[in-house]
């Protein structure tokens, strides 16, 4: 097993040292005061651009929760925390996953370490702030790869990460379409469109696909495939004969 990196260790030490400042989190983990505490802690872990992104994800997650009948305060906390480990390099997040005993496909460790920051953040936060609850940790863990059986909170964080207003990369036309669907389609259907957007982006940029991503897509298509087909112009489909 690889030796845990100094940076990861420092993250743990910092987490422990700052426990004295999280009394609002303990008394009311989803309050505005708790949000401010976590935002300040996050600012010590990531750069300014990543912090701004996380703040925007928290705001969008709160709005999505209100639109779809979920807990807006819980969504805001999950949003501000979703990139808790994003400041780590590929090698550091691999070491962090090993130290935390995160259970993921070995292929993710070796070939797709950029997917690890969700699971490692969830595991680390569960260790330090267990009162946030399993649903928050699951939403954080799943925001990098999605799943077929997403909870409403899982969907909200996954979607908010894509459509937050300062998103400046990817297919902007596709992102604008996702934004336009908020409140117009059910949350699970919106997640399907978001997952499809992500899959198309990965393929268009020649990325290696996580096998579970293909499995998730196939499962989602059994439920939402008729919606996908409605968006295909038959005149753009080449004839088979």
Secondary structure, 3 states (H helix, E strand, C coil): CCCCCHHHHHHHHHHHHHHHHCHHHHHCCCCHHHHHHHHHHHHCCCCHHHHHHHHHHHHHHHHHHHHHCCCHHHHHHHHHHCCCCCCCCHHHHHHHHHHHCCCCCHHHHHHCHHHHHHHHHHHHHHHHCHHHCHHHHHHHHHCCCCCCCCCHHHHHHHHHHHHCCCCCCCCHHHHHHHHHHCCCCCHHHHHHHHHHHHHHHHHHCCCCCCHHHHHHHHHHHHHHHHHHHHCCCHHHCCCCC
